[in-house]
């Protein structure tokens, strides 16, 4: 199992589509897929004139420079920890040129050797991975729809409120003042005098004692005044 990440010779940055594809590979296969990945430079002509043009550029576009540059880009954007190897297979080489034929053969053999040296790559169940991604995408779309619906309700209520206010202003009416907000016990007692449960209990006991004393005194007075 080998992942061949192909770039054109003239590419000096990653396209959005390629960036998304590699991100999808990481999500589906995990970071271990980099162990089975290799770089491929397409449209890399091995003819004498093409080599002369690459050497004349600033800096010179050598195979090492090209490989180092894309390894730098991939390490910056993804979880690549070590440099990837590279191959330069030109399928449109000139068969009459022994140099181009040998170069094609050598790069093709390098790709075969790399694939044979890799351990069998155990991929996740792609169907499950794709299902999870689709579910997450659906959840995201549903959340966006719910947010839009809520915003539409807010906008509708705001418009209704403005319309009613304009009607009241037209007839010279005013809205009643809102009722005072009910305070919770803690907030109210923080601003006003409140009795604690202990204070209520002592007050009740005092009331009972006072009532008993008054009762005893009243009975004594009644006996003294009314009984012989």
N, C-alpha and C positions, 0 to 999 in steps of 0.2 A: 504494500500500500504506500503510494507516494503522492504527495500534494505538490504539483508543479505550479509555482506562482510566476506567471509570465508578465514581463514588462517589455515594451518596445525599447529599442536602443535609444530613441530620441526622448523617451520619458524622463523627466527630472522630478516628478512628484506623482502622488497617487491620485487617481480619480475617485470621485465619491462612490461610484458603483463598485470599484475594486475594494475600497475601504469597507463598505457595507458587507461585501462578500466574505472578506477575511474575518470581520467581526462575527458574522454568522457561523463560520467554521469554528471559531473559538467557543462560541456558545454551544454548538452541537457536539463537538468532539473534545473540548477541553484543551488546556494549554499543551498537553502532550503531543498534539498533532504537529507542533513545530519540529519535533524530532524526526518526522517523516516528510518534511517540506524541503524543497530545493528551488532556487531561483533559475529562471530561464529568460535569456535576452533574445527577443524576437527581432527580425529584420536586421540582424547583425551580419552584414556581408563580410566575408573573409578575403575578398579580393584585394589586390595591391592598392588600387585607387581608394577604396573605402577605408583601408587601414591608414593610408596617408592623410586622408581628411580627418580621421579621428585623432591622429597624432598632432595635427596642426591646430586643433581646438585648444582653448585655454580654460581650464587645465586640460591636458591630454586625456582623451576618453579611452583609457585602457580597460581591459577586462577587470583588473584589480580595483581600479577607481570606481567603475560601475558597480561592482559587487559590494564594495565598502559603503558606497553611498546609499544603496537600498537596504543594506543591513542596518545602517544608522537610522533610516526612516522607520523601518519596521520595529526596531527596538524602542524608538520614541513613542510610537502609537499603540503598540501591543505588548503582550507579555513574553516577547522573545528574549531569551536569556543568553544565547550564544549565536555566533554568526552562522548564516546559512551558506552552504556551498552553492555554486552557480555553474550553469552550462550555457553554451552559446551555439545552439543548433540552428543552422541555416538550411532549411529544406529546399531553398531555391538556388543552391550552389551550382557552379559550373562543373559539369561532369568531366569536361576536358581538362580541368585544372587539377593536377595531382595534389597541390597544396590544399585547395578547398575540399577535395574529396577526402583527404586524410583528416582534415580538421573536422569534417562532418562525422566521419567514422569514429574518431577519438572522443568527441563530445557525446555521441550516441552511446558508446561503450561506457563512458563515465556515468551516464544516467542509468544504464542497466546495472552497473556495479553498485551504484548507490541504492537502487531499489532492492537488490539482492542482499545488501548489508543491513537493511532495516528489519527490525522485529515486526512480526504480524501486528498490525494496529487494530486493537479492539475498539470499534466505534460504538458509541451509544446507539440505542434504538432511534434512528433518525425520525421515524414516524412519531415516536413519543416526543422527541425534541421539537419537531415542527408543530405538533398539537399544543404543546405548552406555550410556544411562541404565539400561535394563533389565539389561544385563550387569553394570554396577557394582552394581546392587541385588542381583542374584543372587550376585555375589561376596561382598557383605556378608553376605547370609543364610548362605552356605556357611561363612564364617569364624565367624559366631556359632554355627552348628551344631557345627563342629569344637571350638570353645572349650567348648561345653556337654558334648560327648562326653568331652573331656579331664578336665573337672571331675568328670563322673560316674565316670570311672575312678579318679581320685584319691580321691573319696568312698568308692568300693567298697573300694579297698585300705586306706584308713584304718579302715573298719569291720572288715575282715578282720583287720587288725593288732590292733585292740582286742579282738576276739573271741578270738584266739589268746593274747593276754596274759592275759585273764581265765581261760582254760583252764589255762595254766601256773600262775597264782597259785592256782587252785583245788586243784591237785595239789602245790603247794609246790615247783614246779620253777622254775629260772631259766634264762635264755638264756645261751649261751656268750659270753664277751667277744669282741668283733670282732677279727679279725687286724690286727696293726699295718699301717698303710698303707705301701705301698711308696713310697719317696722317689725322685724323679727325680735324675739325676746332679748337676745344679747345686745343688738344694736339699740333697742329702746332703753334698756336698763343702763347702757353706757352713757345715755344722755339724761335720764331721769332717775328719780329715787325708786328703787325696787326692793321688796322684802325678800330675804332668802327663805328657804323652807324651814330653817332653824328658827328664824325670827317669827314666822307664822306659827310654829309649834308652841313657842314660849308665849306668844300672844293668846293662843287658845287656852293654855293652862292657866294663865293669869285671869282670863275671863271666867273660867270655871271656878277658881278659888274665890274671886270677887262675888260671883253669884251665890256660892255657898255661904259666905259670910253674911251677905245681905239677907239670905233666907233665914239663917239662924237668928239674926237680929230682929227680923220682922216677926218671927214666931214668938220670941221672948216679949216683945212689946205688946203683941196681941194678947198673950196670957195675962200680962200685967194690967192691961186696960179693961179687958172684957171678962175675965174669969174671976169668981170670988176667991 
